[in-house]
Amino acid sequence: MGRSVAEAVGIVTPESPGWRSPAGAYQVRNRRWRWLRVFSSFIVPPKYYRMRLTFSGWALLVIALAMGGAAYNTSSNILFMSLSLILSSLVMSGFLSFFNFKKISWMLDVPRHLRVAEPSTVSVRVKNEKKWLPTFSFWFRVRLGKSGRYKPLTHGGVLFSERIAEMPWRFTPEARGELCLNVSGIESKYPFGFFKKTIGVPIAHKTIVWPERLEYRLLLQAGRRPRAGQGQRYKVGAGDDLAGLRIYQEGDDLRSIHWKASARSEQFLVKQFDNDGGQGMRLAFSSSKKLWSDKEMFENAVRAVASVAEDFYRRGELISVRIDEDEPVNIFHPRDMYAVMDQLALIQRGKAAWQQPDLLAENEIYLKPGEGTAVEYWLRDECVGRTIQ
């Protein structure tokens, strides 16, 4: 086939672009000079390669200077031998550290979406590609945004050869919108703890945090929704009748792949079924400053429309979502719902015109400010629900 199963389902391998390795710190185009560049990196470290003395390293350096002065003044062979042992331990530390970092690759594994006030887990996956040697005592420094403090993410054990370790990073997003996750290069004090070495290009990954869920009460009178079987079927769903085949897309259920048709066409094809239920609702949301004069009220409105849209979608009752003057987004696929939630995560109060209720489509719910900080759901000229304060 044209693509492997790993590529189709989104499995990340060490050859994927998202993986980082120390080799990027001293990579050269001409392979004939590669080893010369590697050895020169011990003297002139390249970019993203930092080495700092630890407390024990400074103590050893002071002892070495004192011992060297004493050996020079007394001409004592024992002191010279002790000094050579200290200096050789520093050199040996550099070589062992080089092999400890060699053929190590890592990547940041981020979920498709994060949500405000919900605990989230992001993993740093580390692979030791050496055939014989393990990797000891390493960690990463992670940070949320640009102003936050770096926190250590430590792997306390030994990463054996040809093994992958996952280092979970747990945090709770505090605000919707774009969030930057920063991960430093790999760090270690191996083997003797005299130096703290950082090597590798840092990772700065931007992701989107969805709005926080908000409790609400929604009461719709009977007969507001189209009855089953009436009107146009708006959504391809999980019915019994096969509607057709389409190309595999990220987020599709692997069980819906039509393997025989995929083998004939040399690309993954997914089965689509008719949705027997014709019921559904539409949502409309305006970010007008005239409508939402208070910033806190606007944030509640964003949370309210995101919550009801998600619940309608899970029940298979969401037809479309329209934001401001944009064209309605018809919800046929999970990626459509992801696009709506991403747009709600990034939306800001603007100069959008307020859509009059009489211009709304049939079965289209819109939002208006209520009493206090509550947000009300309206269907035409009738209030059908409100958020719980």
KEDRENDREN-870452 format. One record per residue (C-alpha): x, y, z; residue in three letters. Coordinates in steps of 0.25 Angstrom, whole numbers, padded with zeros to 4 digits, always signed. Layout:
BEGIN
XYZALA ...
END
This chain:
BEGIN
+0000+0000+0000MET +0004+0015-0001GLY +0005+0016+0014ARG +0008+0007+0026SER -0002+0004+0037VAL +0007+0012+0047ALA +0006+0025+0038GLU -0008+0023+0036ALA -0012+0022+0050VAL -0002+0033+0055GLY +0008+0024+0062ILE +0021+0032+0065VAL +0034+0025+0062THR +0048+0030+0065PRO +0050+0033+0051GLU +0038+0043+0051SER +0041+0058+0051PRO +0036+0060+0065GLY +0048+0053+0071TRP +0060+0060+0076ARG +0074+0055+0079SER +0087+0060+0083PRO +0093+0058+0069ALA +0086+0071+0065GLY +0096+0079+0074ALA +0108+0075+0066TYR +0102+0070+0053GLN +0111+0074+0041VAL +0108+0072+0026ARG +0121+0066+0022ASN +0122+0053+0028ARG +0137+0052+0026ARG +0139+0062+0037TRP +0128+0057+0046ARG +0138+0050+0056TRP +0147+0063+0056LEU +0135+0071+0059ARG +0131+0061+0070VAL +0144+0062+0077PHE +0145+0077+0075SER +0132+0078+0082SER +0139+0074+0095PHE +0147+0087+0094ILE +0138+0096+0088VAL +0124+0092+0091PRO +0113+0094+0080PRO +0100+0101+0082LYS +0090+0095+0091TYR +0102+0088+0098TYR +0104+0093+0112ARG +0113+0088+0123MET +0113+0094+0137ARG +0121+0091+0150LEU +0113+0085+0161THR +0116+0088+0176PHE +0125+0075+0176SER +0131+0079+0163GLY +0135+0093+0169TRP +0141+0086+0182ALA +0149+0076+0173LEU +0154+0088+0165LEU +0159+0095+0178VAL +0165+0083+0183ILE +0172+0080+0170ALA +0178+0095+0170LEU +0182+0093+0184ALA +0188+0080+0182MET +0195+0085+0169GLY +0202+0096+0177GLY +0206+0087+0188ALA +0212+0077+0179ALA +0220+0088+0171TYR +0225+0094+0184ASN +0229+0080+0191THR +0232+0073+0178SER +0225+0061+0184SER +0222+0049+0175ASN +0210+0045+0183ILE +0203+0058+0181LEU +0206+0058+0166PHE +0200+0044+0165MET +0188+0049+0173SER +0187+0061+0164LEU +0187+0053+0152SER +0177+0044+0157LEU +0167+0055+0160ILE +0170+0061+0146LEU +0168+0047+0139SER +0155+0046+0146SER +0150+0059+0140LEU +0154+0054+0126VAL +0148+0040+0129MET +0135+0047+0133SER +0134+0054+0120GLY +0136+0042+0112PHE +0126+0034+0120LEU +0116+0045+0119SER +0118+0045+0104PHE +0114+0030+0103PHE +0103+0032+0112ASN +0096+0042+0103PHE +0100+0035+0090LYS +0088+0030+0082LYS +0077+0035+0091ILE +0065+0041+0085SER +0053+0048+0092TRP +0040+0054+0088MET +0028+0061+0094LEU +0015+0053+0093ASP +0003+0063+0095VAL -0012+0059+0095PRO -0021+0065+0083ARG -0027+0075+0093HIS -0026+0080+0107LEU -0036+0086+0116ARG -0037+0097+0126VAL -0038+0092+0141ALA -0036+0077+0137GLU -0023+0070+0140PRO -0015+0067+0128SER -0004+0058+0125THR +0007+0060+0115VAL +0018+0050+0113SER +0033+0051+0109VAL +0036+0038+0102ARG +0051+0035+0103VAL +0057+0023+0094LYS +0071+0017+0096ASN +0075+0013+0083GLU +0089+0007+0087LYS +0090-0008+0085LYS +0099-0011+0098TRP +0100+0001+0107LEU +0089+0006+0116PRO +0087+0021+0120THR +0087+0025+0134PHE +0082+0037+0142SER +0076+0047+0133PHE +0064+0057+0134TRP +0058+0069+0126PHE +0053+0082+0131ARG +0039+0086+0127VAL +0031+0099+0127ARG +0017+0104+0124LEU +0018+0117+0115GLY +0029+0127+0115LYS +0027+0133+0129SER +0026+0120+0137GLY +0037+0113+0145ARG +0045+0101+0140TYR +0042+0088+0147LYS +0050+0076+0147PRO +0044+0063+0141LEU +0054+0052+0145THR +0056+0038+0141HIS +0061+0031+0154GLY +0065+0018+0148GLY +0073+0012+0137VAL +0068+0012+0123LEU +0073-0001+0117PHE +0078-0003+0102SER +0067-0002+0092GLU +0056+0002+0102ARG +0046+0013+0102ILE +0043+0020+0115ALA +0031+0030+0117GLU +0032+0041+0127MET +0018+0047+0130PRO +0017+0062+0132TRP +0004+0065+0140ARG -0002+0079+0141PHE -0015+0086+0141THR -0017+0097+0130PRO -0023+0110+0136GLU -0028+0118+0124ALA -0033+0115+0110ARG -0026+0118+0098GLY -0012+0115+0092GLU -0002+0109+0102LEU +0013+0107+0099CYS +0019+0094+0106LEU +0035+0096+0107ASN +0044+0084+0109VAL +0059+0086+0111SER +0070+0077+0105GLY +0073+0064+0112ILE +0081+0067+0125GLU +0090+0058+0134SER +0101+0058+0145LYS +0106+0044+0141TYR +0116+0038+0144PRO +0122+0045+0156PHE +0114+0057+0158GLY +0125+0067+0155PHE +0118+0074+0144PHE +0103+0076+0140LYS +0102+0074+0125LYS +0091+0079+0116THR +0090+0075+0101ILE +0080+0075+0090GLY +0071+0085+0084VAL +0059+0089+0093PRO +0045+0086+0090ILE +0034+0097+0089ALA +0021+0091+0086HIS +0008+0100+0084LYS -0005+0094+0087THR -0019+0098+0089ILE -0027+0098+0103VAL -0042+0096+0101TRP -0051+0105+0110PRO -0055+0099+0124GLU -0069+0092+0125ARG -0080+0099+0131LEU -0092+0094+0138GLU -0105+0097+0131TYR -0120+0094+0131ARG -0127+0092+0117LEU -0142+0090+0116LEU -0147+0088+0101LEU -0162+0087+0099GLN -0167+0074+0092ALA -0168+0076+0077GLY -0157+0087+0076ARG -0147+0076+0069ARG -0151+0070+0056PRO -0157+0056+0057ARG -0149+0044+0053ALA -0150+0042+0038GLY -0154+0056+0035GLN -0146+0066+0027GLY -0132+0064+0022GLN -0122+0054+0029ARG -0112+0063+0033TYR -0101+0054+0038LYS -0094+0041+0035VAL -0094+0032+0047GLY -0094+0018+0052ALA -0107+0013+0046GLY -0109+0000+0039ASP -0109+0004+0024ASP -0095+0006+0017LEU -0095+0019+0011ALA -0081+0018+0004GLY -0066+0018+0006LEU -0056+0030+0009ARG -0041+0031+0011ILE -0036+0029+0025TYR -0035+0042+0034GLN -0028+0044+0047GLU -0038+0041+0058GLY -0046+0030+0051ASP -0049+0017+0058ASP -0039+0006+0053LEU -0051-0004+0053ARG -0058+0003+0042SER -0047+0001+0032ILE -0051-0007+0020HIS -0039-0016+0018TRP -0043-0022+0005LYS -0046-0009-0002ALA -0033-0003+0004SER -0025-0014-0001ALA -0031-0012-0015ARG -0029+0003-0015SER -0015+0003-0008GLU -0020+0013+0002GLN -0028+0012+0015PHE -0043+0013+0013LEU -0054+0015+0024VAL -0068+0010+0024LYS -0079+0021+0025GLN -0093+0018+0030PHE -0106+0025+0030ASP -0111+0032+0043ASN -0125+0027+0045ASP -0128+0038+0054GLY -0132+0051+0048GLY -0133+0060+0061GLN -0123+0071+0063GLY -0121+0085+0068MET -0112+0097+0063ARG -0104+0106+0071LEU -0101+0121+0069ALA -0091+0129+0077PHE -0088+0144+0075SER -0075+0150+0081SER -0080+0164+0080SER -0076+0174+0091LYS -0089+0181+0090LYS -0095+0167+0095LEU -0085+0163+0105TRP -0080+0176+0111SER -0074+0169+0123ASP -0062+0161+0121LYS -0065+0151+0132GLU -0079+0149+0125MET -0073+0147+0112PHE -0064+0136+0118GLU -0076+0129+0124ASN -0083+0130+0110ALA -0071+0123+0103VAL -0072+0112+0114ARG -0087+0111+0112ALA -0087+0109+0097VAL -0075+0099+0098ALA -0082+0091+0108SER -0095+0090+0101VAL -0089+0088+0088ALA -0081+0076+0093GLU -0093+0070+0100ASP -0101+0071+0087PHE -0090+0065+0079TYR -0088+0053+0089ARG -0103+0050+0087ARG -0102+0051+0072GLY -0112+0063+0072GLU -0103+0074+0067LEU -0105+0079+0053ILE -0096+0091+0052SER -0089+0102+0060VAL -0089+0117+0055ARG -0079+0127+0061ILE -0081+0142+0058ASP -0083+0144+0043GLU -0076+0132+0039ASP -0082+0121+0031GLU -0088+0110+0040PRO -0079+0098+0042VAL -0087+0085+0039ASN -0083+0074+0049ILE -0081+0062+0041PHE -0068+0057+0047HIS -0060+0058+0060PRO -0050+0067+0053ARG -0062+0077+0051ASP -0065+0077+0065MET -0050+0079+0068TYR -0050+0091+0059ALA -0061+0097+0066VAL -0055+0095+0080MET -0042+0101+0075ASP -0049+0113+0070GLN -0056+0115+0083LEU -0043+0113+0091ALA -0037+0125+0083LEU -0049+0134+0081ILE -0048+0148+0087GLN -0058+0159+0089ARG -0059+0166+0076GLY -0068+0176+0067LYS -0077+0165+0062ALA -0091+0169+0059ALA -0102+0163+0068TRP -0110+0153+0060GLN -0125+0157+0062GLN -0134+0145+0066PRO -0143+0146+0054ASP -0131+0143+0045LEU -0127+0130+0051LEU -0129+0117+0045ALA -0140+0107+0050GLU -0136+0100+0063ASN -0124+0109+0065GLU -0121+0112+0079ILE -0114+0125+0082TYR -0108+0131+0096LEU -0111+0144+0103LYS -0107+0150+0116PRO -0116+0146+0128GLY -0117+0151+0142GLU -0104+0153+0150GLY -0093+0144+0143THR -0103+0134+0137ALA -0104+0132+0122VAL -0118+0128+0116GLU -0121+0119+0104TYR -0131+0124+0095TRP -0139+0118+0084LEU -0146+0129+0076ARG -0153+0137+0086ASP -0153+0127+0097GLU -0143+0124+0108CYS -0140+0109+0108VAL -0129+0109+0119GLY -0119+0116+0127ARG -0105+0113+0133THR -0105+0109+0148ILE -0097+0120+0156GLN 
END
